[in-house]
Amino acid sequence: MKKVLVIAAHPDDEILGVGGTILKHNRNNDVCFGLILGEGMTSRYEKREFADNISLEKLHKDTYEAAKIIGYKDVYMENLPDNRFDSISLLDIIKIIEKYVNKIKPDIIYTHFGGDLNIDHKITFEAVLTATRPIGKECVKEIYSFETVSSTEWNFNNTNNFKPNYFIDVTETLNEKVEAMKCYKSELKEFPHPRSIKNLKSSALKWGSVISKEYAEAFEVVRIIR
């Protein structure tokens, strides 16, 4: 049995990037946790304080409903300002991550790809690497970065593209991932938007074809210690 921690910037990232893989971890009797650093959605308003608290509460409720389907033991929410992580000291974000790493003591961490267009994803990746640097009694032996549709593919800077080298066959878990994503009614879009059910399936189909499977999730290996 291993402990797995998904560290995501926003509600729904913990499903989009790694939902099918977490379901497989659960079926292998691993214990899975989620840490969502940002509150979500408030960047859609001119000012953060103008955000609709009822909608925000509904979004967080959706997170817990989705977590039940995926099988997260616990999902922790930190409510950092949406798409404004760069307004906070990086050290403060690192301290938050360190708190949960010390509490959970995960063997494996999944987090965002550091080259994503979204600023919160970039900072999350950097904070994770700093919080889990391999010194002393550091417990995290494996770190993987995942693709987040509607962010990873929109960074057209060719010097830092997502180049997966680790794949998980999610043929048997994709349907449950889709059902979990349907909990996020405020985040789902209609095709051809990348954050649509059709595109989620298409993305899994694309990565599945790379490894001669029907559906897969793709990751970049950040660190493995044996």
PyMOL CGO cylinders between C-alpha atoms (Angstrom):
from pymol import cmd
from pymol.cgo import CYLINDER

trace = [
    CYLINDER, 0.00, 0.00, 0.00, 1.25, 3.47, -0.93, 0.3, 1, 1, 1, 1, 1, 1,
    CYLINDER, 1.25, 3.47, -0.93, 0.09, 6.94, 0.00, 0.3, 1, 1, 1, 1, 1, 1,
    CYLINDER, 0.09, 6.94, 0.00, -0.65, 9.18, -2.98, 0.3, 1, 1, 1, 1, 1, 1,
    CYLINDER, -0.65, 9.18, -2.98, -1.09, 12.96, -2.89, 0.3, 1, 1, 1, 1, 1, 1,
    CYLINDER, -1.09, 12.96, -2.89, -2.42, 15.03, -5.78, 0.3, 1, 1, 1, 1, 1, 1,
    CYLINDER, -2.42, 15.03, -5.78, -1.47, 18.71, -5.45, 0.3, 1, 1, 1, 1, 1, 1,
    CYLINDER, -1.47, 18.71, -5.45, -3.62, 20.84, -7.75, 0.3, 1, 1, 1, 1, 1, 1,
    CYLINDER, -3.62, 20.84, -7.75, -4.12, 24.55, -8.20, 0.3, 1, 1, 1, 1, 1, 1,
    CYLINDER, -4.12, 24.55, -8.20, -7.88, 24.61, -8.76, 0.3, 1, 1, 1, 1, 1, 1,
    CYLINDER, -7.88, 24.61, -8.76, -11.05, 22.59, -8.21, 0.3, 1, 1, 1, 1, 1, 1,
    CYLINDER, -11.05, 22.59, -8.21, -11.42, 20.14, -11.14, 0.3, 1, 1, 1, 1, 1, 1,
    CYLINDER, -11.42, 20.14, -11.14, -7.66, 19.88, -11.88, 0.3, 1, 1, 1, 1, 1, 1,
    CYLINDER, -7.66, 19.88, -11.88, -7.52, 16.86, -9.56, 0.3, 1, 1, 1, 1, 1, 1,
    CYLINDER, -7.52, 16.86, -9.56, -9.96, 15.12, -11.93, 0.3, 1, 1, 1, 1, 1, 1,
    CYLINDER, -9.96, 15.12, -11.93, -8.85, 16.48, -15.31, 0.3, 1, 1, 1, 1, 1, 1,
    CYLINDER, -8.85, 16.48, -15.31, -5.21, 15.53, -14.96, 0.3, 1, 1, 1, 1, 1, 1,
    CYLINDER, -5.21, 15.53, -14.96, -5.19, 12.35, -12.95, 0.3, 1, 1, 1, 1, 1, 1,
    CYLINDER, -5.19, 12.35, -12.95, -8.71, 11.10, -12.20, 0.3, 1, 1, 1, 1, 1, 1,
    CYLINDER, -8.71, 11.10, -12.20, -8.40, 7.77, -14.00, 0.3, 1, 1, 1, 1, 1, 1,
    CYLINDER, -8.40, 7.77, -14.00, -5.01, 7.08, -12.45, 0.3, 1, 1, 1, 1, 1, 1,
    CYLINDER, -5.01, 7.08, -12.45, -6.26, 7.77, -8.92, 0.3, 1, 1, 1, 1, 1, 1,
    CYLINDER, -6.26, 7.77, -8.92, -9.08, 5.31, -9.48, 0.3, 1, 1, 1, 1, 1, 1,
    CYLINDER, -9.08, 5.31, -9.48, -6.47, 2.68, -10.39, 0.3, 1, 1, 1, 1, 1, 1,
    CYLINDER, -6.47, 2.68, -10.39, -4.43, 3.51, -7.29, 0.3, 1, 1, 1, 1, 1, 1,
    CYLINDER, -4.43, 3.51, -7.29, -7.54, 2.93, -5.19, 0.3, 1, 1, 1, 1, 1, 1,
    CYLINDER, -7.54, 2.93, -5.19, -8.15, -0.43, -6.82, 0.3, 1, 1, 1, 1, 1, 1,
    CYLINDER, -8.15, -0.43, -6.82, -4.58, -1.35, -5.87, 0.3, 1, 1, 1, 1, 1, 1,
    CYLINDER, -4.58, -1.35, -5.87, -5.43, -0.49, -2.24, 0.3, 1, 1, 1, 1, 1, 1,
    CYLINDER, -5.43, -0.49, -2.24, -3.35, 2.67, -2.22, 0.3, 1, 1, 1, 1, 1, 1,
    CYLINDER, -3.35, 2.67, -2.22, -4.63, 5.59, -0.12, 0.3, 1, 1, 1, 1, 1, 1,
    CYLINDER, -4.63, 5.59, -0.12, -5.18, 8.78, -2.09, 0.3, 1, 1, 1, 1, 1, 1,
    CYLINDER, -5.18, 8.78, -2.09, -5.46, 12.39, -0.96, 0.3, 1, 1, 1, 1, 1, 1,
    CYLINDER, -5.46, 12.39, -0.96, -6.03, 15.65, -2.78, 0.3, 1, 1, 1, 1, 1, 1,
    CYLINDER, -6.03, 15.65, -2.78, -4.74, 19.13, -1.93, 0.3, 1, 1, 1, 1, 1, 1,
    CYLINDER, -4.74, 19.13, -1.93, -6.34, 21.99, -3.86, 0.3, 1, 1, 1, 1, 1, 1,
    CYLINDER, -6.34, 21.99, -3.86, -4.50, 25.22, -3.25, 0.3, 1, 1, 1, 1, 1, 1,
    CYLINDER, -4.50, 25.22, -3.25, -6.79, 27.73, -4.96, 0.3, 1, 1, 1, 1, 1, 1,
    CYLINDER, -6.79, 27.73, -4.96, -10.39, 28.68, -4.37, 0.3, 1, 1, 1, 1, 1, 1,
    CYLINDER, -10.39, 28.68, -4.37, -11.30, 28.59, -8.07, 0.3, 1, 1, 1, 1, 1, 1,
    CYLINDER, -11.30, 28.59, -8.07, -13.49, 30.84, -10.23, 0.3, 1, 1, 1, 1, 1, 1,
    CYLINDER, -13.49, 30.84, -10.23, -12.90, 34.25, -8.55, 0.3, 1, 1, 1, 1, 1, 1,
    CYLINDER, -12.90, 34.25, -8.55, -10.62, 35.41, -11.38, 0.3, 1, 1, 1, 1, 1, 1,
    CYLINDER, -10.62, 35.41, -11.38, -13.74, 35.55, -13.57, 0.3, 1, 1, 1, 1, 1, 1,
    CYLINDER, -13.74, 35.55, -13.57, -14.78, 38.69, -11.71, 0.3, 1, 1, 1, 1, 1, 1,
    CYLINDER, -14.78, 38.69, -11.71, -13.24, 42.14, -12.06, 0.3, 1, 1, 1, 1, 1, 1,
    CYLINDER, -13.24, 42.14, -12.06, -12.25, 42.00, -8.40, 0.3, 1, 1, 1, 1, 1, 1,
    CYLINDER, -12.25, 42.00, -8.40, -11.93, 38.96, -6.16, 0.3, 1, 1, 1, 1, 1, 1,
    CYLINDER, -11.93, 38.96, -6.16, -14.33, 40.41, -3.57, 0.3, 1, 1, 1, 1, 1, 1,
    CYLINDER, -14.33, 40.41, -3.57, -17.06, 40.63, -6.23, 0.3, 1, 1, 1, 1, 1, 1,
    CYLINDER, -17.06, 40.63, -6.23, -17.20, 36.84, -6.50, 0.3, 1, 1, 1, 1, 1, 1,
    CYLINDER, -17.20, 36.84, -6.50, -20.48, 35.10, -5.86, 0.3, 1, 1, 1, 1, 1, 1,
    CYLINDER, -20.48, 35.10, -5.86, -20.01, 33.23, -2.58, 0.3, 1, 1, 1, 1, 1, 1,
    CYLINDER, -20.01, 33.23, -2.58, -22.93, 30.91, -3.30, 0.3, 1, 1, 1, 1, 1, 1,
    CYLINDER, -22.93, 30.91, -3.30, -21.36, 29.81, -6.60, 0.3, 1, 1, 1, 1, 1, 1,
    CYLINDER, -21.36, 29.81, -6.60, -18.01, 29.36, -4.88, 0.3, 1, 1, 1, 1, 1, 1,
    CYLINDER, -18.01, 29.36, -4.88, -19.56, 27.19, -2.17, 0.3, 1, 1, 1, 1, 1, 1,
    CYLINDER, -19.56, 27.19, -2.17, -21.27, 25.12, -4.86, 0.3, 1, 1, 1, 1, 1, 1,
    CYLINDER, -21.27, 25.12, -4.86, -17.94, 24.65, -6.66, 0.3, 1, 1, 1, 1, 1, 1,
    CYLINDER, -17.94, 24.65, -6.66, -16.33, 23.35, -3.48, 0.3, 1, 1, 1, 1, 1, 1,
    CYLINDER, -16.33, 23.35, -3.48, -19.29, 21.06, -2.86, 0.3, 1, 1, 1, 1, 1, 1,
    CYLINDER, -19.29, 21.06, -2.86, -18.77, 19.72, -6.39, 0.3, 1, 1, 1, 1, 1, 1,
    CYLINDER, -18.77, 19.72, -6.39, -15.17, 18.92, -5.43, 0.3, 1, 1, 1, 1, 1, 1,
    CYLINDER, -15.17, 18.92, -5.43, -16.26, 16.65, -2.60, 0.3, 1, 1, 1, 1, 1, 1,
    CYLINDER, -16.26, 16.65, -2.60, -18.90, 14.96, -4.77, 0.3, 1, 1, 1, 1, 1, 1,
    CYLINDER, -18.90, 14.96, -4.77, -16.31, 14.26, -7.47, 0.3, 1, 1, 1, 1, 1, 1,
    CYLINDER, -16.31, 14.26, -7.47, -13.88, 12.98, -4.84, 0.3, 1, 1, 1, 1, 1, 1,
    CYLINDER, -13.88, 12.98, -4.84, -16.38, 10.34, -3.74, 0.3, 1, 1, 1, 1, 1, 1,
    CYLINDER, -16.38, 10.34, -3.74, -16.55, 8.95, -7.26, 0.3, 1, 1, 1, 1, 1, 1,
    CYLINDER, -16.55, 8.95, -7.26, -12.77, 8.93, -7.73, 0.3, 1, 1, 1, 1, 1, 1,
    CYLINDER, -12.77, 8.93, -7.73, -12.09, 7.55, -4.26, 0.3, 1, 1, 1, 1, 1, 1,
    CYLINDER, -12.09, 7.55, -4.26, -10.04, 10.26, -2.59, 0.3, 1, 1, 1, 1, 1, 1,
    CYLINDER, -10.04, 10.26, -2.59, -9.83, 9.54, 1.13, 0.3, 1, 1, 1, 1, 1, 1,
    CYLINDER, -9.83, 9.54, 1.13, -9.69, 13.27, 1.83, 0.3, 1, 1, 1, 1, 1, 1,
    CYLINDER, -9.69, 13.27, 1.83, -9.51, 16.43, -0.23, 0.3, 1, 1, 1, 1, 1, 1,
    CYLINDER, -9.51, 16.43, -0.23, -8.06, 19.51, 1.47, 0.3, 1, 1, 1, 1, 1, 1,
    CYLINDER, -8.06, 19.51, 1.47, -8.91, 23.04, 0.28, 0.3, 1, 1, 1, 1, 1, 1,
    CYLINDER, -8.91, 23.04, 0.28, -6.70, 26.06, 0.93, 0.3, 1, 1, 1, 1, 1, 1,
    CYLINDER, -6.70, 26.06, 0.93, -8.56, 28.85, -0.93, 0.3, 1, 1, 1, 1, 1, 1,
    CYLINDER, -8.56, 28.85, -0.93, -5.63, 30.82, -2.34, 0.3, 1, 1, 1, 1, 1, 1,
    CYLINDER, -5.63, 30.82, -2.34, -6.76, 33.57, -4.77, 0.3, 1, 1, 1, 1, 1, 1,
    CYLINDER, -6.76, 33.57, -4.77, -7.69, 32.18, -8.17, 0.3, 1, 1, 1, 1, 1, 1,
    CYLINDER, -7.69, 32.18, -8.17, -5.15, 32.91, -10.92, 0.3, 1, 1, 1, 1, 1, 1,
    CYLINDER, -5.15, 32.91, -10.92, -3.37, 35.22, -8.51, 0.3, 1, 1, 1, 1, 1, 1,
    CYLINDER, -3.37, 35.22, -8.51, -0.82, 32.88, -6.92, 0.3, 1, 1, 1, 1, 1, 1,
    CYLINDER, -0.82, 32.88, -6.92, 1.85, 35.31, -8.09, 0.3, 1, 1, 1, 1, 1, 1,
    CYLINDER, 1.85, 35.31, -8.09, 0.41, 37.87, -5.63, 0.3, 1, 1, 1, 1, 1, 1,
    CYLINDER, 0.41, 37.87, -5.63, 1.45, 35.61, -2.73, 0.3, 1, 1, 1, 1, 1, 1,
    CYLINDER, 1.45, 35.61, -2.73, 4.92, 34.90, -1.42, 0.3, 1, 1, 1, 1, 1, 1,
    CYLINDER, 4.92, 34.90, -1.42, 6.17, 31.64, -2.92, 0.3, 1, 1, 1, 1, 1, 1,
    CYLINDER, 6.17, 31.64, -2.92, 7.46, 30.72, 0.51, 0.3, 1, 1, 1, 1, 1, 1,
    CYLINDER, 7.46, 30.72, 0.51, 3.93, 30.89, 1.92, 0.3, 1, 1, 1, 1, 1, 1,
    CYLINDER, 3.93, 30.89, 1.92, 2.72, 28.41, -0.71, 0.3, 1, 1, 1, 1, 1, 1,
    CYLINDER, 2.72, 28.41, -0.71, 5.68, 26.14, -0.04, 0.3, 1, 1, 1, 1, 1, 1,
    CYLINDER, 5.68, 26.14, -0.04, 4.83, 26.19, 3.68, 0.3, 1, 1, 1, 1, 1, 1,
    CYLINDER, 4.83, 26.19, 3.68, 1.26, 25.11, 2.92, 0.3, 1, 1, 1, 1, 1, 1,
    CYLINDER, 1.26, 25.11, 2.92, 2.48, 22.18, 0.85, 0.3, 1, 1, 1, 1, 1, 1,
    CYLINDER, 2.48, 22.18, 0.85, 5.07, 21.21, 3.45, 0.3, 1, 1, 1, 1, 1, 1,
    CYLINDER, 5.07, 21.21, 3.45, 2.31, 21.11, 6.08, 0.3, 1, 1, 1, 1, 1, 1,
    CYLINDER, 2.31, 21.11, 6.08, 0.32, 18.53, 4.15, 0.3, 1, 1, 1, 1, 1, 1,
    CYLINDER, 0.32, 18.53, 4.15, 3.36, 16.52, 3.07, 0.3, 1, 1, 1, 1, 1, 1,
    CYLINDER, 3.36, 16.52, 3.07, 4.40, 16.25, 6.71, 0.3, 1, 1, 1, 1, 1, 1,
    CYLINDER, 4.40, 16.25, 6.71, 0.84, 15.29, 7.69, 0.3, 1, 1, 1, 1, 1, 1,
    CYLINDER, 0.84, 15.29, 7.69, 0.20, 12.70, 4.97, 0.3, 1, 1, 1, 1, 1, 1,
    CYLINDER, 0.20, 12.70, 4.97, 3.76, 11.52, 4.28, 0.3, 1, 1, 1, 1, 1, 1,
    CYLINDER, 3.76, 11.52, 4.28, 2.99, 10.53, 0.69, 0.3, 1, 1, 1, 1, 1, 1,
    CYLINDER, 2.99, 10.53, 0.69, 5.11, 8.11, -1.29, 0.3, 1, 1, 1, 1, 1, 1,
    CYLINDER, 5.11, 8.11, -1.29, 3.89, 9.56, -4.59, 0.3, 1, 1, 1, 1, 1, 1,
    CYLINDER, 3.89, 9.56, -4.59, 2.90, 13.07, -5.65, 0.3, 1, 1, 1, 1, 1, 1,
    CYLINDER, 2.90, 13.07, -5.65, 1.10, 14.09, -8.84, 0.3, 1, 1, 1, 1, 1, 1,
    CYLINDER, 1.10, 14.09, -8.84, 1.04, 17.79, -9.70, 0.3, 1, 1, 1, 1, 1, 1,
    CYLINDER, 1.04, 17.79, -9.70, 0.87, 20.23, -12.60, 0.3, 1, 1, 1, 1, 1, 1,
    CYLINDER, 0.87, 20.23, -12.60, 3.28, 20.42, -15.50, 0.3, 1, 1, 1, 1, 1, 1,
    CYLINDER, 3.28, 20.42, -15.50, 5.61, 23.35, -14.91, 0.3, 1, 1, 1, 1, 1, 1,
    CYLINDER, 5.61, 23.35, -14.91, 5.26, 24.67, -18.45, 0.3, 1, 1, 1, 1, 1, 1,
    CYLINDER, 5.26, 24.67, -18.45, 1.49, 25.24, -18.34, 0.3, 1, 1, 1, 1, 1, 1,
    CYLINDER, 1.49, 25.24, -18.34, 0.11, 28.57, -19.53, 0.3, 1, 1, 1, 1, 1, 1,
    CYLINDER, 0.11, 28.57, -19.53, -1.77, 29.07, -16.26, 0.3, 1, 1, 1, 1, 1, 1,
    CYLINDER, -1.77, 29.07, -16.26, 0.31, 31.00, -13.71, 0.3, 1, 1, 1, 1, 1, 1,
    CYLINDER, 0.31, 31.00, -13.71, -1.15, 29.09, -10.74, 0.3, 1, 1, 1, 1, 1, 1,
    CYLINDER, -1.15, 29.09, -10.74, -0.12, 25.77, -12.31, 0.3, 1, 1, 1, 1, 1, 1,
    CYLINDER, -0.12, 25.77, -12.31, 3.44, 27.01, -12.83, 0.3, 1, 1, 1, 1, 1, 1,
    CYLINDER, 3.44, 27.01, -12.83, 3.77, 28.24, -9.27, 0.3, 1, 1, 1, 1, 1, 1,
    CYLINDER, 3.77, 28.24, -9.27, 2.23, 25.05, -7.86, 0.3, 1, 1, 1, 1, 1, 1,
    CYLINDER, 2.23, 25.05, -7.86, 4.84, 22.99, -9.69, 0.3, 1, 1, 1, 1, 1, 1,
    CYLINDER, 4.84, 22.99, -9.69, 7.70, 25.15, -8.42, 0.3, 1, 1, 1, 1, 1, 1,
    CYLINDER, 7.70, 25.15, -8.42, 6.36, 25.11, -4.86, 0.3, 1, 1, 1, 1, 1, 1,
    CYLINDER, 6.36, 25.11, -4.86, 5.99, 21.32, -4.90, 0.3, 1, 1, 1, 1, 1, 1,
    CYLINDER, 5.99, 21.32, -4.90, 9.59, 20.84, -6.03, 0.3, 1, 1, 1, 1, 1, 1,
    CYLINDER, 9.59, 20.84, -6.03, 10.86, 23.14, -3.32, 0.3, 1, 1, 1, 1, 1, 1,
    CYLINDER, 10.86, 23.14, -3.32, 8.69, 21.65, -0.58, 0.3, 1, 1, 1, 1, 1, 1,
    CYLINDER, 8.69, 21.65, -0.58, 9.79, 18.09, -1.42, 0.3, 1, 1, 1, 1, 1, 1,
    CYLINDER, 9.79, 18.09, -1.42, 13.50, 18.58, -2.13, 0.3, 1, 1, 1, 1, 1, 1,
    CYLINDER, 13.50, 18.58, -2.13, 15.26, 15.29, -1.32, 0.3, 1, 1, 1, 1, 1, 1,
    CYLINDER, 15.26, 15.29, -1.32, 17.07, 16.09, 1.91, 0.3, 1, 1, 1, 1, 1, 1,
    CYLINDER, 17.07, 16.09, 1.91, 16.97, 14.57, 5.37, 0.3, 1, 1, 1, 1, 1, 1,
    CYLINDER, 16.97, 14.57, 5.37, 14.01, 12.27, 5.93, 0.3, 1, 1, 1, 1, 1, 1,
    CYLINDER, 14.01, 12.27, 5.93, 12.06, 13.44, 2.90, 0.3, 1, 1, 1, 1, 1, 1,
    CYLINDER, 12.06, 13.44, 2.90, 9.41, 10.78, 2.25, 0.3, 1, 1, 1, 1, 1, 1,
    CYLINDER, 9.41, 10.78, 2.25, 8.35, 11.52, -1.34, 0.3, 1, 1, 1, 1, 1, 1,
    CYLINDER, 8.35, 11.52, -1.34, 10.01, 9.04, -3.67, 0.3, 1, 1, 1, 1, 1, 1,
    CYLINDER, 10.01, 9.04, -3.67, 8.06, 9.68, -6.86, 0.3, 1, 1, 1, 1, 1, 1,
    CYLINDER, 8.06, 9.68, -6.86, 6.81, 12.93, -8.41, 0.3, 1, 1, 1, 1, 1, 1,
    CYLINDER, 6.81, 12.93, -8.41, 4.90, 13.11, -11.70, 0.3, 1, 1, 1, 1, 1, 1,
    CYLINDER, 4.90, 13.11, -11.70, 3.45, 16.09, -13.56, 0.3, 1, 1, 1, 1, 1, 1,
    CYLINDER, 3.45, 16.09, -13.56, 0.17, 15.83, -15.42, 0.3, 1, 1, 1, 1, 1, 1,
    CYLINDER, 0.17, 15.83, -15.42, -1.49, 17.50, -18.36, 0.3, 1, 1, 1, 1, 1, 1,
    CYLINDER, -1.49, 17.50, -18.36, -4.36, 19.90, -17.66, 0.3, 1, 1, 1, 1, 1, 1,
    CYLINDER, -4.36, 19.90, -17.66, -6.55, 20.46, -20.70, 0.3, 1, 1, 1, 1, 1, 1,
    CYLINDER, -6.55, 20.46, -20.70, -7.23, 24.16, -21.43, 0.3, 1, 1, 1, 1, 1, 1,
    CYLINDER, -7.23, 24.16, -21.43, -3.82, 25.10, -20.05, 0.3, 1, 1, 1, 1, 1, 1,
    CYLINDER, -3.82, 25.10, -20.05, -1.05, 22.70, -21.03, 0.3, 1, 1, 1, 1, 1, 1,
    CYLINDER, -1.05, 22.70, -21.03, -1.87, 22.72, -24.73, 0.3, 1, 1, 1, 1, 1, 1,
    CYLINDER, -1.87, 22.72, -24.73, -2.28, 26.51, -24.86, 0.3, 1, 1, 1, 1, 1, 1,
    CYLINDER, -2.28, 26.51, -24.86, 1.34, 27.32, -24.07, 0.3, 1, 1, 1, 1, 1, 1,
    CYLINDER, 1.34, 27.32, -24.07, 2.74, 27.77, -27.58, 0.3, 1, 1, 1, 1, 1, 1,
    CYLINDER, 2.74, 27.77, -27.58, 6.26, 28.39, -26.30, 0.3, 1, 1, 1, 1, 1, 1,
    CYLINDER, 6.26, 28.39, -26.30, 8.09, 25.55, -28.04, 0.3, 1, 1, 1, 1, 1, 1,
    CYLINDER, 8.09, 25.55, -28.04, 10.94, 25.56, -25.53, 0.3, 1, 1, 1, 1, 1, 1,
    CYLINDER, 10.94, 25.56, -25.53, 8.83, 24.01, -22.79, 0.3, 1, 1, 1, 1, 1, 1,
    CYLINDER, 8.83, 24.01, -22.79, 6.22, 21.65, -24.16, 0.3, 1, 1, 1, 1, 1, 1,
    CYLINDER, 6.22, 21.65, -24.16, 4.64, 18.73, -22.32, 0.3, 1, 1, 1, 1, 1, 1,
    CYLINDER, 4.64, 18.73, -22.32, 6.60, 15.61, -23.28, 0.3, 1, 1, 1, 1, 1, 1,
    CYLINDER, 6.60, 15.61, -23.28, 5.10, 12.64, -21.44, 0.3, 1, 1, 1, 1, 1, 1,
    CYLINDER, 5.10, 12.64, -21.44, 7.25, 9.62, -20.74, 0.3, 1, 1, 1, 1, 1, 1,
    CYLINDER, 7.25, 9.62, -20.74, 5.02, 7.77, -18.28, 0.3, 1, 1, 1, 1, 1, 1,
    CYLINDER, 5.02, 7.77, -18.28, 1.56, 6.46, -19.20, 0.3, 1, 1, 1, 1, 1, 1,
    CYLINDER, 1.56, 6.46, -19.20, -1.26, 4.85, -17.22, 0.3, 1, 1, 1, 1, 1, 1,
    CYLINDER, -1.26, 4.85, -17.22, -3.83, 2.70, -18.99, 0.3, 1, 1, 1, 1, 1, 1,
    CYLINDER, -3.83, 2.70, -18.99, -7.20, 4.12, -17.86, 0.3, 1, 1, 1, 1, 1, 1,
    CYLINDER, -7.20, 4.12, -17.86, -9.41, 2.11, -20.20, 0.3, 1, 1, 1, 1, 1, 1,
    CYLINDER, -9.41, 2.11, -20.20, -11.26, 0.59, -17.24, 0.3, 1, 1, 1, 1, 1, 1,
    CYLINDER, -11.26, 0.59, -17.24, -11.57, 3.82, -15.25, 0.3, 1, 1, 1, 1, 1, 1,
    CYLINDER, -11.57, 3.82, -15.25, -12.26, 6.52, -17.84, 0.3, 1, 1, 1, 1, 1, 1,
    CYLINDER, -12.26, 6.52, -17.84, -16.04, 6.34, -17.53, 0.3, 1, 1, 1, 1, 1, 1,
    CYLINDER, -16.04, 6.34, -17.53, -15.85, 7.00, -13.79, 0.3, 1, 1, 1, 1, 1, 1,
    CYLINDER, -15.85, 7.00, -13.79, -13.47, 9.89, -14.40, 0.3, 1, 1, 1, 1, 1, 1,
    CYLINDER, -13.47, 9.89, -14.40, -16.01, 11.37, -16.81, 0.3, 1, 1, 1, 1, 1, 1,
    CYLINDER, -16.01, 11.37, -16.81, -18.80, 10.94, -14.25, 0.3, 1, 1, 1, 1, 1, 1,
    CYLINDER, -18.80, 10.94, -14.25, -16.66, 12.70, -11.64, 0.3, 1, 1, 1, 1, 1, 1,
    CYLINDER, -16.66, 12.70, -11.64, -15.98, 15.57, -14.02, 0.3, 1, 1, 1, 1, 1, 1,
    CYLINDER, -15.98, 15.57, -14.02, -19.71, 15.95, -14.64, 0.3, 1, 1, 1, 1, 1, 1,
    CYLINDER, -19.71, 15.95, -14.64, -20.01, 17.04, -10.99, 0.3, 1, 1, 1, 1, 1, 1,
    CYLINDER, -20.01, 17.04, -10.99, -18.26, 20.26, -12.02, 0.3, 1, 1, 1, 1, 1, 1,
    CYLINDER, -18.26, 20.26, -12.02, -21.16, 21.82, -13.92, 0.3, 1, 1, 1, 1, 1, 1,
    CYLINDER, -21.16, 21.82, -13.92, -19.70, 25.33, -13.67, 0.3, 1, 1, 1, 1, 1, 1,
    CYLINDER, -19.70, 25.33, -13.67, -16.34, 24.22, -15.11, 0.3, 1, 1, 1, 1, 1, 1,
    CYLINDER, -16.34, 24.22, -15.11, -17.42, 21.95, -17.96, 0.3, 1, 1, 1, 1, 1, 1,
    CYLINDER, -17.42, 21.95, -17.96, -17.77, 23.51, -21.41, 0.3, 1, 1, 1, 1, 1, 1,
    CYLINDER, -17.77, 23.51, -21.41, -19.30, 22.45, -24.69, 0.3, 1, 1, 1, 1, 1, 1,
    CYLINDER, -19.30, 22.45, -24.69, -17.07, 20.94, -27.39, 0.3, 1, 1, 1, 1, 1, 1,
    CYLINDER, -17.07, 20.94, -27.39, -14.87, 22.12, -29.08, 0.3, 1, 1, 1, 1, 1, 1,
    CYLINDER, -14.87, 22.12, -29.08, -13.68, 23.73, -25.83, 0.3, 1, 1, 1, 1, 1, 1,
    CYLINDER, -13.68, 23.73, -25.83, -10.86, 21.54, -24.48, 0.3, 1, 1, 1, 1, 1, 1,
    CYLINDER, -10.86, 21.54, -24.48, -12.54, 21.30, -21.07, 0.3, 1, 1, 1, 1, 1, 1,
    CYLINDER, -12.54, 21.30, -21.07, -15.42, 19.28, -22.46, 0.3, 1, 1, 1, 1, 1, 1,
    CYLINDER, -15.42, 19.28, -22.46, -16.36, 15.65, -21.97, 0.3, 1, 1, 1, 1, 1, 1,
    CYLINDER, -16.36, 15.65, -21.97, -15.76, 14.91, -25.64, 0.3, 1, 1, 1, 1, 1, 1,
    CYLINDER, -15.76, 14.91, -25.64, -12.26, 16.35, -25.48, 0.3, 1, 1, 1, 1, 1, 1,
    CYLINDER, -12.26, 16.35, -25.48, -11.44, 14.53, -22.24, 0.3, 1, 1, 1, 1, 1, 1,
    CYLINDER, -11.44, 14.53, -22.24, -12.21, 11.29, -24.02, 0.3, 1, 1, 1, 1, 1, 1,
    CYLINDER, -12.21, 11.29, -24.02, -10.32, 12.39, -27.11, 0.3, 1, 1, 1, 1, 1, 1,
    CYLINDER, -10.32, 12.39, -27.11, -7.24, 13.27, -25.05, 0.3, 1, 1, 1, 1, 1, 1,
    CYLINDER, -7.24, 13.27, -25.05, -7.34, 9.88, -23.33, 0.3, 1, 1, 1, 1, 1, 1,
    CYLINDER, -7.34, 9.88, -23.33, -7.78, 8.23, -26.74, 0.3, 1, 1, 1, 1, 1, 1,
    CYLINDER, -7.78, 8.23, -26.74, -4.76, 10.10, -28.11, 0.3, 1, 1, 1, 1, 1, 1,
    CYLINDER, -4.76, 10.10, -28.11, -2.47, 9.06, -25.24, 0.3, 1, 1, 1, 1, 1, 1,
    CYLINDER, -2.47, 9.06, -25.24, -3.87, 5.55, -25.33, 0.3, 1, 1, 1, 1, 1, 1,
    CYLINDER, -3.87, 5.55, -25.33, -2.85, 5.20, -28.96, 0.3, 1, 1, 1, 1, 1, 1,
    CYLINDER, -2.85, 5.20, -28.96, 0.75, 6.08, -27.99, 0.3, 1, 1, 1, 1, 1, 1,
    CYLINDER, 0.75, 6.08, -27.99, 0.96, 2.91, -25.88, 0.3, 1, 1, 1, 1, 1, 1,
    CYLINDER, 0.96, 2.91, -25.88, -1.43, 0.74, -27.94, 0.3, 1, 1, 1, 1, 1, 1,
    CYLINDER, -1.43, 0.74, -27.94, -4.22, 0.95, -25.35, 0.3, 1, 1, 1, 1, 1, 1,
    CYLINDER, -4.22, 0.95, -25.35, -7.71, 2.32, -25.76, 0.3, 1, 1, 1, 1, 1, 1,
    CYLINDER, -7.71, 2.32, -25.76, -7.37, 5.14, -23.22, 0.3, 1, 1, 1, 1, 1, 1,
    CYLINDER, -7.37, 5.14, -23.22, -4.49, 6.49, -21.15, 0.3, 1, 1, 1, 1, 1, 1,
    CYLINDER, -4.49, 6.49, -21.15, -3.40, 9.39, -18.97, 0.3, 1, 1, 1, 1, 1, 1,
    CYLINDER, -3.40, 9.39, -18.97, 0.04, 10.84, -19.63, 0.3, 1, 1, 1, 1, 1, 1,
    CYLINDER, 0.04, 10.84, -19.63, 2.69, 12.20, -17.26, 0.3, 1, 1, 1, 1, 1, 1,
    CYLINDER, 2.69, 12.20, -17.26, 6.19, 13.55, -17.19, 0.3, 1, 1, 1, 1, 1, 1,
    CYLINDER, 6.19, 13.55, -17.19, 8.45, 11.87, -14.66, 0.3, 1, 1, 1, 1, 1, 1,
    CYLINDER, 8.45, 11.87, -14.66, 9.86, 14.58, -12.40, 0.3, 1, 1, 1, 1, 1, 1,
    CYLINDER, 9.86, 14.58, -12.40, 11.67, 12.39, -9.88, 0.3, 1, 1, 1, 1, 1, 1,
    CYLINDER, 11.67, 12.39, -9.88, 11.91, 8.76, -8.88, 0.3, 1, 1, 1, 1, 1, 1,
    CYLINDER, 11.91, 8.76, -8.88, 14.08, 7.61, -5.98, 0.3, 1, 1, 1, 1, 1, 1,
    CYLINDER, 14.08, 7.61, -5.98, 14.74, 3.91, -5.51, 0.3, 1, 1, 1, 1, 1, 1,
]
cmd.load_cgo(trace, "trace")
